Amino acid sequence: MRIRATVAAVSGALALSAFVAPAAHAAGSTPDVTFSNMKINKGSSMVVGTTKASFSVTYTVTHAASLSASSFQTGPVIYRGTSITSPSDVFISDEPGTCTAASTTVLNCKATLLFTVNGDWDLDNSEAGSWNVGALAADKDGNMNWKGGLGTTKVLRATKLTVNATPEPVKKGKTVTVTGSLTRANWDTHKYGAYGSQSVKLQFRKKSSTTYTTLKTIKASSTGALKTTTTASVDGYFRYSFAGTSTSPAVSATGDYVDVQ
């Protein structure tokens, strides 16, 4: 769920989806909990395409001995800005975490972060990149405890890469033309679009090998198109490989086999 700092939702409800925006409540000491071991998507970046995507979150909650575990709920938060209590943008889990007791004061919790690209609170292209990680605890009376500074994570625009090597088959020593395209998710249009002017490696793997070797590096055109030539030597697979950027992940095309005769 996305909550803008200027939006005030209904307070007093225990469900995370009814929390007010951080700016409406200063971080308090109630519920008296601390968070640790926050891990989003097993430590990997969250890659979102043109439809909704959800990612698992695990974390540990330590609460005061005087506080009943059933009297509050918690959930993960990602935010931008210097403080979780005055963020420029915030996403929290739609539902509270599900927790099991590890001891009388420690809970091991699981939750889910959900993103959409075609809803009222969807992602837009400017939100790709790094986010700060935090958490939120709330009790049934609407008292909240916002905790920031629990690490960083990334939300990235998914990338796609294709390849086609021709002719197939080809005579040894002749020219092989390798074409393809690099695209990425556009969260504003809800479609995949050209990812132009990016450096992409042409790689080759011999039929008898499991390792790709880089033959050359080329740049995609403004429309994301890729085209280059190389010389046929032995049977094997050609592919393009993209190293990724701060807003989009690395991706490699499935190798295209060429029989050299």
Secondary structure as the mmCIF struct_conf table of DSSP 4:
data_model
#
loop_
_struct_conf.conf_type_id
_struct_conf.id
_struct_conf.beg_label_comp_id
_struct_conf.beg_label_asym_id
_struct_conf.beg_label_seq_id
_struct_conf.end_label_comp_id
_struct_conf.end_label_asym_id
_struct_conf.end_label_seq_id
STRN STRN1 ARG A 2 ARG A 2
TURN_TY1_P TURN_TY1_P1 ALA A 5 THR A 6
BEND BEND1 GLY A 12 GLY A 12
BEND BEND2 LEU A 14 ALA A 15
HELX_RH_3T_P HELX_RH_3T_P1 LEU A 16 ALA A 18
HELX_LH_PP_P HELX_LH_PP_P1 PHE A 19 ALA A 21
HELX_RH_3T_P HELX_RH_3T_P2 PRO A 22 ALA A 24
BEND BEND3 HIS A 25 HIS A 25
BEND BEND4 SER A 29 SER A 29
BEND BEND5 PRO A 31 PRO A 31
STRN STRN2 VAL A 33 ILE A 40
HELX_RH_3T_P HELX_RH_3T_P3 ASN A 41 GLY A 43
BEND BEND6 SER A 44 SER A 44
STRN STRN3 MET A 46 VAL A 48
BEND BEND7 THR A 50 THR A 51
STRN STRN4 ALA A 53 HIS A 63
TURN_TY1_P TURN_TY1_P2 ALA A 65 SER A 66
BEND BEND8 LEU A 67 LEU A 67
HELX_RH_3T_P HELX_RH_3T_P4 ALA A 69 SER A 71
STRN STRN5 PHE A 72 ARG A 80
BEND BEND9 GLY A 81 THR A 82
TURN_TY1_P TURN_TY1_P3 ILE A 84 THR A 85
BEND BEND10 SER A 86 SER A 86
BEND BEND11 SER A 88 SER A 88
STRN STRN6 ASP A 89 ILE A 92
BEND BEND12 ASP A 94 GLU A 95
HELX_LH_PP_P HELX_LH_PP_P2 PRO A 96 GLY A 97
STRN STRN7 THR A 98 ALA A 101
BEND BEND13 ALA A 102 THR A 105
STRN STRN8 VAL A 106 PHE A 115
BEND BEND14 VAL A 117 GLY A 119
TURN_TY1_P TURN_TY1_P4 ASP A 120 TRP A 121
HELX_RH_3T_P HELX_RH_3T_P5 ASN A 125 GLU A 127
STRN STRN9 GLY A 129 ASP A 139
TURN_TY1_P TURN_TY1_P5 LYS A 140 ASP A 141
STRN STRN10 MET A 144 LYS A 147
BEND BEND15 LEU A 150 LEU A 150
STRN STRN11 THR A 152 ARG A 157
STRN STRN12 THR A 159 THR A 166
BEND BEND16 PRO A 167 PRO A 169
STRN STRN13 VAL A 170 VAL A 170
TURN_TY1_P TURN_TY1_P6 LYS A 172 GLY A 173
BEND BEND17 LYS A 174 LYS A 174
STRN STRN14 THR A 175 ASN A 186
TURN_TY1_P TURN_TY1_P7 TRP A 187 HIS A 190
STRN STRN15 LYS A 191 ALA A 194
TURN_TY1_P TURN_TY1_P8 GLY A 196 SER A 197
STRN STRN16 SER A 199 LYS A 206
TURN_TY1_P TURN_TY1_P9 LYS A 207 SER A 208
BEND BEND18 THR A 210 THR A 210
STRN STRN17 THR A 213 LYS A 219
TURN_TY1_P TURN_TY1_P10 SER A 222 THR A 223
BEND BEND19 GLY A 224 GLY A 224
STRN STRN18 ALA A 225 THR A 231
BEND BEND20 VAL A 234 ASP A 235
STRN STRN19 GLY A 236 PHE A 242
BEND BEND21 SER A 246 SER A 248
STRN STRN20 VAL A 251 SER A 252
HELX_LH_PP_P HELX_LH_PP_P3 ALA A 253 GLY A 255
STRN STRN21 ASP A 256 VAL A 258
STRN STRN22 VAL A 260 VAL A 260
#
